[in-house]
Amino acid sequence: MIGIDLIKISRMERLVERFKNRALERFLSQSEIDLVKNHKTASGFWAAKEACSKALGVGIGAECGFHDIVIYKTPTGAPKLQLTQKIVEKFAISDISLSITHDGEYAIAVVAISKRA
């Protein structure tokens, strides 16, 4: 299953300017907030979580919330996703891959999910 999301970076910038850290806390854990360097990073994280929920086929909502999806980085700085055990079991997830890119005014993320047979 594949999900993709695109966000205009200025949208995230306005959100953070208006709501400060509460904007980030809405969709990120403290460990994820610690990884955010700027509005581009925050936008990429938003897109990653939206793309993941789309790959699951449910979107962000009752079945999968922003905090069910955790972003972390490898020692080399590559972004990775970890799902809560509830989501892994509910959707029979065996593997998950993430790619985030930024270009100009946009951040894009693609998530590929494999299910157990």
N, CA, C and O atoms as CSV, one atom per row, in Angstrom:
chain,resi,resn,atom,element,x,y,z
A,1,MET,N,N,0.851,-1.160,0.000
A,1,MET,CA,C,0.000,0.000,0.000
A,1,MET,C,C,0.899,1.226,0.000
A,1,MET,O,O,1.938,1.251,0.660
A,2,ILE,N,N,0.486,2.243,-0.749
A,2,ILE,CA,C,1.289,3.454,-0.881
A,2,ILE,C,C,0.428,4.666,-0.541
A,2,ILE,O,O,-0.748,4.729,-0.897
A,3,GLY,N,N,1.033,5.622,0.153
A,3,GLY,CA,C,0.378,6.887,0.455
A,3,GLY,C,C,1.328,8.024,0.144
A,3,GLY,O,O,2.543,7.879,0.274
A,4,ILE,N,N,0.779,9.149,-0.265
A,4,ILE,CA,C,1.581,10.332,-0.578
A,4,ILE,C,C,0.869,11.569,-0.038
A,4,ILE,O,O,-0.360,11.619,0.003
A,5,ASP,N,N,1.646,12.557,0.373
A,5,ASP,CA,C,1.056,13.814,0.820
A,5,ASP,C,C,1.989,14.967,0.468
A,5,ASP,O,O,3.211,14.821,0.440
A,6,LEU,N,N,1.384,16.099,0.205
A,6,LEU,CA,C,2.072,17.330,-0.167
A,6,LEU,C,C,1.549,18.453,0.715
A,6,LEU,O,O,0.342,18.555,0.936
A,7,ILE,N,N,2.443,19.295,1.221
A,7,ILE,CA,C,2.023,20.445,2.024
A,7,ILE,C,C,2.858,21.656,1.623
A,7,ILE,O,O,4.060,21.544,1.385
A,8,LYS,N,N,2.218,22.795,1.554
A,8,LYS,CA,C,2.924,24.043,1.307
A,8,LYS,C,C,3.571,24.477,2.620
A,8,LYS,O,O,2.894,24.601,3.641
A,9,ILE,N,N,4.867,24.705,2.591
A,9,ILE,CA,C,5.630,24.998,3.809
A,9,ILE,C,C,5.115,26.254,4.507
A,9,ILE,O,O,5.147,26.328,5.735
A,10,SER,N,N,4.649,27.226,3.760
A,10,SER,CA,C,4.140,28.463,4.376
A,10,SER,C,C,2.893,28.187,5.220
A,10,SER,O,O,2.612,28.926,6.163
A,11,ARG,N,N,2.155,27.145,4.896
A,11,ARG,CA,C,0.986,26.765,5.713
A,11,ARG,C,C,1.436,26.359,7.118
A,11,ARG,O,O,0.836,26.769,8.112
A,12,MET,N,N,2.496,25.550,7.192
A,12,MET,CA,C,3.036,25.141,8.487
A,12,MET,C,C,3.624,26.347,9.218
A,12,MET,O,O,3.463,26.479,10.431
A,13,GLU,N,N,4.287,27.204,8.500
A,13,GLU,CA,C,4.874,28.404,9.109
A,13,GLU,C,C,3.790,29.256,9.770
A,13,GLU,O,O,3.967,29.721,10.896
A,14,ARG,N,N,2.679,29.459,9.080
A,14,ARG,CA,C,1.559,30.235,9.645
A,14,ARG,C,C,0.967,29.544,10.876
A,14,ARG,O,O,0.648,30.201,11.867
A,15,LEU,N,N,0.821,28.222,10.811
A,15,LEU,CA,C,0.293,27.470,11.948
A,15,LEU,C,C,1.158,27.662,13.192
A,15,LEU,O,O,0.644,27.914,14.282
A,16,VAL,N,N,2.466,27.541,13.021
A,16,VAL,CA,C,3.384,27.663,14.155
A,16,VAL,C,C,3.430,29.106,14.661
A,16,VAL,O,O,3.501,29.337,15.868
A,17,GLU,N,N,3.391,30.067,13.751
A,17,GLU,CA,C,3.368,31.467,14.176
A,17,GLU,C,C,2.119,31.766,14.999
A,17,GLU,O,O,2.177,32.501,15.984
A,18,ARG,N,N,1.011,31.204,14.595
A,18,ARG,CA,C,-0.259,31.484,15.269
A,18,ARG,C,C,-0.410,30.730,16.592
A,18,ARG,O,O,-0.833,31.305,17.594
A,19,PHE,N,N,-0.059,29.428,16.590
A,19,PHE,CA,C,-0.325,28.587,17.756
A,19,PHE,C,C,0.932,28.159,18.522
A,19,PHE,O,O,0.837,27.437,19.514
A,20,LYS,N,N,2.103,28.600,18.063
A,20,LYS,CA,C,3.381,28.288,18.718
A,20,LYS,C,C,3.584,26.776,18.827
A,20,LYS,O,O,3.255,26.030,17.905
A,21,ASN,N,N,4.120,26.339,19.941
A,21,ASN,CA,C,4.445,24.918,20.120
A,21,ASN,C,C,3.200,24.026,20.117
A,21,ASN,O,O,3.293,22.841,19.798
A,22,ARG,N,N,2.041,24.581,20.467
A,22,ARG,CA,C,0.796,23.784,20.454
A,22,ARG,C,C,0.508,23.230,19.072
A,22,ARG,O,O,-0.043,22.138,18.941
A,23,ALA,N,N,0.881,23.980,18.035
A,23,ALA,CA,C,0.664,23.500,16.664
A,23,ALA,C,C,1.443,22.216,16.426
A,23,ALA,O,O,0.922,21.270,15.836
A,24,LEU,N,N,2.686,22.182,16.882
A,24,LEU,CA,C,3.512,20.986,16.708
A,24,LEU,C,C,3.032,19.844,17.601
A,24,LEU,O,O,3.023,18.685,17.186
A,25,GLU,N,N,2.634,20.177,18.828
A,25,GLU,CA,C,2.176,19.147,19.769
A,25,GLU,C,C,0.915,18.445,19.289
A,25,GLU,O,O,0.624,17.327,19.712
A,26,ARG,N,N,0.177,19.088,18.421
A,26,ARG,CA,C,-1.044,18.482,17.877
A,26,ARG,C,C,-0.743,17.210,17.085
A,26,ARG,O,O,-1.524,16.259,17.090
A,27,PHE,N,N,0.415,17.213,16.399
A,27,PHE,CA,C,0.704,16.060,15.556
A,27,PHE,C,C,2.061,15.402,15.830
A,27,PHE,O,O,2.382,14.381,15.221
A,28,LEU,N,N,2.853,15.968,16.732
A,28,LEU,CA,C,4.169,15.409,17.027
A,28,LEU,C,C,4.346,15.145,18.519
A,28,LEU,O,O,3.795,15.861,19.355
A,29,SER,N,N,5.117,14.111,18.844
A,29,SER,CA,C,5.518,13.856,20.230
A,29,SER,C,C,6.705,14.767,20.553
A,29,SER,O,O,7.256,15.404,19.656
A,30,GLN,N,N,7.097,14.831,21.812
A,30,GLN,CA,C,8.222,15.683,22.181
A,30,GLN,C,C,9.516,15.230,21.507
A,30,GLN,O,O,10.324,16.064,21.099
A,31,SER,N,N,9.720,13.919,21.388
A,31,SER,CA,C,10.940,13.433,20.726
A,31,SER,C,C,10.971,13.835,19.249
A,31,SER,O,O,12.040,14.079,18.691
A,32,GLU,N,N,9.793,13.902,18.618
A,32,GLU,CA,C,9.719,14.350,17.228
A,32,GLU,C,C,9.949,15.857,17.141
A,32,GLU,O,O,10.654,16.326,16.248
A,33,ILE,N,N,9.365,16.610,18.053
A,33,ILE,CA,C,9.554,18.070,18.076
A,33,ILE,C,C,11.038,18.393,18.219
A,33,ILE,O,O,11.527,19.352,17.622
A,34,ASP,N,N,11.756,17.594,19.010
A,34,ASP,CA,C,13.191,17.800,19.192
A,34,ASP,C,C,13.964,17.640,17.887
A,34,ASP,O,O,15.059,18.186,17.753
A,35,LEU,N,N,13.412,16.899,16.922
A,35,LEU,CA,C,14.062,16.701,15.622
A,35,LEU,C,C,13.768,17.824,14.633
A,35,LEU,O,O,14.455,17.952,13.620
A,36,VAL,N,N,12.755,18.635,14.917
A,36,VAL,CA,C,12.332,19.692,13.997
A,36,VAL,C,C,13.356,20.829,14.017
A,36,VAL,O,O,13.614,21.438,15.055
A,37,LYS,N,N,13.927,21.098,12.846
A,37,LYS,CA,C,14.925,22.156,12.712
A,37,LYS,C,C,14.306,23.470,12.255
A,37,LYS,O,O,14.772,24.550,12.618
A,38,ASN,N,N,13.244,23.363,11.448
A,38,ASN,CA,C,12.623,24.549,10.855
A,38,ASN,C,C,11.243,24.170,10.298
A,38,ASN,O,O,10.777,23.046,10.484
A,39,HIS,N,N,10.609,25.110,9.622
A,39,HIS,CA,C,9.272,24.861,9.069
A,39,HIS,C,C,9.288,23.782,7.988
A,39,HIS,O,O,8.301,23.068,7.808
A,40,LYS,N,N,10.403,23.660,7.269
A,40,LYS,CA,C,10.504,22.615,6.245
A,40,LYS,C,C,10.452,21.238,6.887
A,40,LYS,O,O,9.752,20.347,6.406
A,41,THR,N,N,11.196,21.066,7.977
A,41,THR,CA,C,11.199,19.780,8.672
A,41,THR,C,C,9.813,19.461,9.213
A,41,THR,O,O,9.314,18.349,9.038
A,42,ALA,N,N,9.193,20.431,9.867
A,42,ALA,CA,C,7.846,20.222,10.417
A,42,ALA,C,C,6.864,19.866,9.305
A,42,ALA,O,O,6.018,18.989,9.479
A,43,SER,N,N,6.974,20.534,8.179
A,43,SER,CA,C,6.086,20.250,7.043
A,43,SER,C,C,6.300,18.831,6.528
A,43,SER,O,O,5.340,18.125,6.220
A,44,GLY,N,N,7.552,18.419,6.437
A,44,GLY,CA,C,7.845,17.059,5.998
A,44,GLY,C,C,7.289,16.016,6.951
A,44,GLY,O,O,6.801,14.971,6.522
A,45,PHE,N,N,7.365,16.302,8.249
A,45,PHE,CA,C,6.815,15.372,9.244
A,45,PHE,C,C,5.296,15.286,9.121
A,45,PHE,O,O,4.727,14.198,9.212
A,46,TRP,N,N,4.639,16.427,8.916
A,46,TRP,CA,C,3.177,16.432,8.717
A,46,TRP,C,C,2.836,15.570,7.500
A,46,TRP,O,O,1.966,14.702,7.564
A,47,ALA,N,N,3.534,15.822,6.393
A,47,ALA,CA,C,3.265,15.072,5.162
A,47,ALA,C,C,3.511,13.577,5.368
A,47,ALA,O,O,2.770,12.749,4.839
A,48,ALA,N,N,4.545,13.231,6.130
A,48,ALA,CA,C,4.851,11.818,6.374
A,48,ALA,C,C,3.717,11.122,7.118
A,48,ALA,O,O,3.331,10.005,6.773
A,49,LYS,N,N,3.190,11.786,8.132
A,49,LYS,CA,C,2.111,11.166,8.912
A,49,LYS,C,C,0.825,11.069,8.091
A,49,LYS,O,O,0.105,10.074,8.177
A,50,GLU,N,N,0.538,12.098,7.301
A,50,GLU,CA,C,-0.639,12.050,6.419
A,50,GLU,C,C,-0.470,10.947,5.367
A,50,GLU,O,O,-1.410,10.199,5.097
A,51,ALA,N,N,0.713,10.846,4.781
A,51,ALA,CA,C,0.961,9.811,3.770
A,51,ALA,C,C,0.829,8.413,4.371
A,51,ALA,O,O,0.297,7.504,3.735
A,52,CYS,N,N,1.314,8.249,5.594
A,52,CYS,CA,C,1.194,6.953,6.269
A,52,CYS,C,C,-0.266,6.577,6.473
A,52,CYS,O,O,-0.665,5.446,6.195
A,53,SER,N,N,-1.061,7.521,6.957
A,53,SER,CA,C,-2.476,7.223,7.200
A,53,SER,C,C,-3.199,6.903,5.890
A,53,SER,O,O,-4.114,6.079,5.864
A,54,LYS,N,N,-2.788,7.552,4.817
A,54,LYS,CA,C,-3.382,7.263,3.508
A,54,LYS,C,C,-2.974,5.879,3.022
A,54,LYS,O,O,-3.782,5.160,2.436
A,55,ALA,N,N,-1.723,5.508,3.264
A,55,ALA,CA,C,-1.276,4.163,2.882
A,55,ALA,C,C,-2.051,3.094,3.639
A,55,ALA,O,O,-2.295,2.006,3.117
A,56,LEU,N,N,-2.436,3.412,4.872
A,56,LEU,CA,C,-3.260,2.483,5.653
A,56,LEU,C,C,-4.693,2.430,5.126
A,56,LEU,O,O,-5.435,1.494,5.424
A,57,GLY,N,N,-5.076,3.431,4.348
A,57,GLY,CA,C,-6.411,3.472,3.766
A,57,GLY,C,C,-7.477,4.080,4.652
A,57,GLY,O,O,-8.670,3.921,4.394
A,58,VAL,N,N,-7.048,4.790,5.714
A,58,VAL,CA,C,-8.038,5.333,6.643
A,58,VAL,C,C,-7.924,6.844,6.854
A,58,VAL,O,O,-8.881,7.469,7.312
A,59,GLY,N,N,-6.793,7.435,6.534
A,59,GLY,CA,C,-6.588,8.846,6.846
A,59,GLY,C,C,-6.427,9.040,8.351
A,59,GLY,O,O,-6.544,8.096,9.132
A,60,ILE,N,N,-6.158,10.272,8.733
A,60,ILE,CA,C,-6.034,10.594,10.158
A,60,ILE,C,C,-7.439,10.712,10.734
A,60,ILE,O,O,-8.263,11.467,10.220
A,61,GLY,N,N,-7.707,9.974,11.789
A,61,GLY,CA,C,-9.040,10.001,12.389
A,61,GLY,C,C,-9.138,8.997,13.515
A,61,GLY,O,O,-8.170,8.757,14.237
A,62,ALA,N,N,-10.303,8.415,13.657
A,62,ALA,CA,C,-10.568,7.501,14.770
A,62,ALA,C,C,-9.730,6.227,14.699
A,62,ALA,O,O,-9.313,5.704,15.733
A,63,GLU,N,N,-9.479,5.725,13.495
A,63,GLU,CA,C,-8.737,4.465,13.365
A,63,GLU,C,C,-7.233,4.627,13.492
A,63,GLU,O,O,-6.536,3.693,13.887
A,64,CYS,N,N,-6.729,5.814,13.156
A,64,CYS,CA,C,-5.292,6.088,13.216
A,64,CYS,C,C,-5.091,7.576,13.461
A,64,CYS,O,O,-5.462,8.408,12.633
A,65,GLY,N,N,-4.509,7.899,14.593
A,65,GLY,CA,C,-4.256,9.293,14.924
A,65,GLY,C,C,-2.807,9.672,14.648
A,65,GLY,O,O,-1.962,8.807,14.423
A,66,PHE,N,N,-2.527,10.980,14.668
A,66,PHE,CA,C,-1.163,11.458,14.451
A,66,PHE,C,C,-0.167,10.807,15.405
A,66,PHE,O,O,0.960,10.511,15.010
A,67,HIS,N,N,-0.565,10.580,16.648
A,67,HIS,CA,C,0.363,10.051,17.646
A,67,HIS,C,C,0.496,8.524,17.602
A,67,HIS,O,O,1.242,7.942,18.389
A,68,ASP,N,N,-0.230,7.876,16.680
A,68,ASP,CA,C,-0.033,6.447,16.427
A,68,ASP,C,C,1.139,6.218,15.468
A,68,ASP,O,O,1.587,5.088,15.272
A,69,ILE,N,N,1.622,7.305,14.880
A,69,ILE,CA,C,2.709,7.270,13.902
A,69,ILE,C,C,3.863,8.088,14.481
A,69,ILE,O,O,3.708,9.276,14.765
A,70,VAL,N,N,5.009,7.453,14.653
A,70,VAL,CA,C,6.159,8.139,15.250
A,70,VAL,C,C,7.298,8.196,14.244
A,70,VAL,O,O,7.658,7.191,13.630
A,71,ILE,N,N,7.861,9.395,14.086
A,71,ILE,CA,C,8.987,9.604,13.187
A,71,ILE,C,C,10.268,9.661,14.025
A,71,ILE,O,O,10.322,10.323,15.061
A,72,TYR,N,N,11.276,8.966,13.559
A,72,TYR,CA,C,12.590,9.037,14.193
A,72,TYR,C,C,13.623,9.044,13.076
A,72,TYR,O,O,13.287,8.851,11.907
A,73,LYS,N,N,14.868,9.263,13.439
A,73,LYS,CA,C,15.923,9.294,12.426
A,73,LYS,C,C,17.002,8.261,12.755
A,73,LYS,O,O,17.307,8.000,13.918
A,74,THR,N,N,17.563,7.687,11.700
A,74,THR,CA,C,18.680,6.757,11.844
A,74,THR,C,C,19.930,7.556,12.204
A,74,THR,O,O,19.921,8.784,12.114
A,75,PRO,N,N,21.001,6.881,12.607
A,75,PRO,CA,C,22.245,7.603,12.901
A,75,PRO,C,C,22.762,8.437,11.723
A,75,PRO,O,O,23.474,9.421,11.920
A,76,THR,N,N,22.403,8.042,10.508
A,76,THR,CA,C,22.839,8.814,9.333
A,76,THR,C,C,21.842,9.916,8.952
A,76,THR,O,O,22.061,10.645,7.985
A,77,GLY,N,N,20.750,10.033,9.711
A,77,GLY,CA,C,19.789,11.109,9.487
A,77,GLY,C,C,18.598,10.773,8.619
A,77,GLY,O,O,17.785,11.650,8.330
A,78,ALA,N,N,18.470,9.519,8.192
A,78,ALA,CA,C,17.330,9.125,7.368
A,78,ALA,C,C,16.070,9.037,8.227
A,78,ALA,O,O,16.113,8.481,9.324
A,79,PRO,N,N,14.954,9.574,7.747
A,79,PRO,CA,C,13.714,9.482,8.516
A,79,PRO,C,C,13.114,8.084,8.432
A,79,PRO,O,O,13.147,7.438,7.385
A,80,LYS,N,N,12.573,7.639,9.540
A,80,LYS,CA,C,11.917,6.327,9.622
A,80,LYS,C,C,10.601,6.488,10.373
A,80,LYS,O,O,10.402,7.460,11.101
A,81,LEU,N,N,9.708,5.522,10.187
A,81,LEU,CA,C,8.425,5.516,10.880
A,81,LEU,C,C,8.327,4.309,11.796
A,81,LEU,O,O,8.784,3.214,11.468
A,82,GLN,N,N,7.729,4.534,12.933
A,82,GLN,CA,C,7.372,3.453,13.850
A,82,GLN,C,C,5.897,3.626,14.174
A,82,GLN,O,O,5.454,4.724,14.509
A,83,LEU,N,N,5.144,2.549,14.076
A,83,LEU,CA,C,3.717,2.591,14.363
A,83,LEU,C,C,3.455,1.973,15.732
A,83,LEU,O,O,4.199,1.100,16.180
A,84,THR,N,N,2.401,2.429,16.391
A,84,THR,CA,C,2.038,1.825,17.665
A,84,THR,C,C,1.671,0.363,17.432
A,84,THR,O,O,1.289,-0.029,16.329
A,85,GLN,N,N,1.791,-0.422,18.475
A,85,GLN,CA,C,1.461,-1.845,18.373
A,85,GLN,C,C,0.008,-2.025,17.938
A,85,GLN,O,O,-0.306,-2.945,17.183
A,86,LYS,N,N,-0.862,-1.162,18.407
A,86,LYS,CA,C,-2.281,-1.218,18.034
A,86,LYS,C,C,-2.449,-1.137,16.513
A,86,LYS,O,O,-3.223,-1.897,15.931
A,87,ILE,N,N,-1.731,-0.226,15.879
A,87,ILE,CA,C,-1.834,-0.044,14.424
A,87,ILE,C,C,-1.179,-1.222,13.692
A,87,ILE,O,O,-1.726,-1.722,12.710
A,88,VAL,N,N,-0.023,-1.659,14.164
A,88,VAL,CA,C,0.671,-2.789,13.540
A,88,VAL,C,C,-0.237,-4.015,13.528
A,88,VAL,O,O,-0.350,-4.697,12.510
A,89,GLU,N,N,-0.877,-4.291,14.649
A,89,GLU,CA,C,-1.765,-5.458,14.731
A,89,GLU,C,C,-3.045,-5.275,13.923
A,89,GLU,O,O,-3.456,-6.179,13.195
A,90,LYS,N,N,-3.665,-4.128,14.046
A,90,LYS,CA,C,-4.940,-3.875,13.364
A,90,LYS,C,C,-4.810,-3.994,11.848
A,90,LYS,O,O,-5.704,-4.517,11.181
A,91,PHE,N,N,-3.684,-3.502,11.302
A,91,PHE,CA,C,-3.500,-3.492,9.856
A,91,PHE,C,C,-2.513,-4.555,9.367
A,91,PHE,O,O,-2.152,-4.573,8.190
A,92,ALA,N,N,-2.080,-5.434,10.262
A,92,ALA,CA,C,-1.170,-6.538,9.920
A,92,ALA,C,C,0.068,-6.044,9.170
A,92,ALA,O,O,0.410,-6.572,8.112
A,93,ILE,N,N,0.732,-5.040,9.716
A,93,ILE,CA,C,1.885,-4.421,9.068
A,93,ILE,C,C,3.131,-5.273,9.264
A,93,ILE,O,O,3.436,-5.687,10.383
A,94,SER,N,N,3.849,-5.535,8.179
A,94,SER,CA,C,5.111,-6.263,8.279
A,94,SER,C,C,6.311,-5.366,8.000
A,94,SER,O,O,7.406,-5.639,8.492
A,95,ASP,N,N,6.126,-4.293,7.214
A,95,ASP,CA,C,7.245,-3.412,6.888
A,95,ASP,C,C,6.693,-2.050,6.471
A,95,ASP,O,O,5.579,-1.947,5.959
A,96,ILE,N,N,7.493,-1.009,6.700
A,96,ILE,CA,C,7.080,0.343,6.340
A,96,ILE,C,C,8.300,1.128,5.891
A,96,ILE,O,O,9.363,1.036,6.505
A,97,SER,N,N,8.150,1.899,4.821
A,97,SER,CA,C,9.230,2.732,4.291
A,97,SER,C,C,8.732,4.154,4.111
A,97,SER,O,O,7.557,4.385,3.823
A,98,LEU,N,N,9.646,5.108,4.287
A,98,LEU,CA,C,9.305,6.530,4.214
A,98,LEU,C,C,10.341,7.283,3.405
A,98,LEU,O,O,11.541,7.034,3.526
A,99,SER,N,N,9.873,8.203,2.581
A,99,SER,CA,C,10.746,9.148,1.901
A,99,SER,C,C,10.116,10.533,2.014
A,99,SER,O,O,8.927,10.709,1.748
A,100,ILE,N,N,10.929,11.516,2.414
A,100,ILE,CA,C,10.486,12.909,2.535
A,100,ILE,C,C,11.405,13.765,1.684
A,100,ILE,O,O,12.620,13.567,1.676
A,101,THR,N,N,10.824,14.717,0.968
A,101,THR,CA,C,11.634,15.669,0.214
A,101,THR,C,C,11.020,17.053,0.324
A,101,THR,O,O,9.821,17.205,0.561
A,102,HIS,N,N,11.867,18.058,0.146
A,102,HIS,CA,C,11.439,19.452,0.160
A,102,HIS,C,C,11.961,20.097,-1.112
A,102,HIS,O,O,13.103,19.870,-1.511
A,103,ASP,N,N,11.119,20.903,-1.745
A,103,ASP,CA,C,11.576,21.647,-2.919
A,103,ASP,C,C,10.796,22.942,-2.987
A,103,ASP,O,O,9.566,22.935,-3.036
A,104,GLY,N,N,11.505,24.042,-2.990
A,104,GLY,CA,C,10.846,25.336,-3.055
A,104,GLY,C,C,9.901,25.524,-1.894
A,104,GLY,O,O,10.312,25.501,-0.734
A,105,GLU,N,N,8.639,25.710,-2.206
A,105,GLU,CA,C,7.629,25.999,-1.194
A,105,GLU,C,C,6.896,24.761,-0.683
A,105,GLU,O,O,5.937,24.891,0.079
A,106,TYR,N,N,7.326,23.561,-1.086
A,106,TYR,CA,C,6.566,22.362,-0.753
A,106,TYR,C,C,7.408,21.279,-0.085
A,106,TYR,O,O,8.614,21.174,-0.307
A,107,ALA,N,N,6.740,20.484,0.732
A,107,ALA,CA,C,7.309,19.269,1.306
A,107,ALA,C,C,6.409,18.114,0.869
A,107,ALA,O,O,5.183,18.230,0.877
A,108,ILE,N,N,7.026,17.016,0.495
A,108,ILE,CA,C,6.290,15.844,0.022
A,108,ILE,C,C,6.815,14.618,0.748
A,108,ILE,O,O,8.013,14.493,0.999
A,109,ALA,N,N,5.901,13.716,1.083
A,109,ALA,CA,C,6.297,12.444,1.696
A,109,ALA,C,C,5.555,11.302,1.010
A,109,ALA,O,O,4.396,11.429,0.615
A,110,VAL,N,N,6.263,10.186,0.883
A,110,VAL,CA,C,5.690,8.966,0.331
A,110,VAL,C,C,5.954,7.853,1.346
A,110,VAL,O,O,7.060,7.719,1.870
A,111,VAL,N,N,4.913,7.056,1.611
A,111,VAL,CA,C,5.034,5.930,2.525
A,111,VAL,C,C,4.564,4.667,1.813
A,111,VAL,O,O,3.509,4.652,1.179
A,112,ALA,N,N,5.362,3.612,1.927
A,112,ALA,CA,C,4.987,2.301,1.397
A,112,ALA,C,C,4.879,1.338,2.571
A,112,ALA,O,O,5.769,1.265,3.418
A,113,ILE,N,N,3.778,0.606,2.606
A,113,ILE,CA,C,3.516,-0.333,3.699
A,113,ILE,C,C,3.280,-1.726,3.117
A,113,ILE,O,O,2.549,-1.894,2.141
A,114,SER,N,N,3.914,-2.718,3.740
A,114,SER,CA,C,3.679,-4.120,3.393
A,114,SER,C,C,2.894,-4.756,4.520
A,114,SER,O,O,3.146,-4.499,5.697
A,115,LYS,N,N,1.935,-5.593,4.144
A,115,LYS,CA,C,1.132,-6.332,5.117
A,115,LYS,C,C,1.593,-7.769,5.202
A,115,LYS,O,O,2.134,-8.325,4.245
A,116,ARG,N,N,1.368,-8.370,6.379
A,116,ARG,CA,C,1.632,-9.794,6.533
A,116,ARG,C,C,0.622,-10.574,5.688
A,116,ARG,O,O,-0.504,-10.126,5.474
A,117,ALA,N,N,1.034,-11.717,5.226
A,117,ALA,CA,C,0.151,-12.552,4.398
A,117,ALA,C,C,-0.973,-13.134,5.202
A,117,ALA,O,O,-1.808,-13.860,4.662
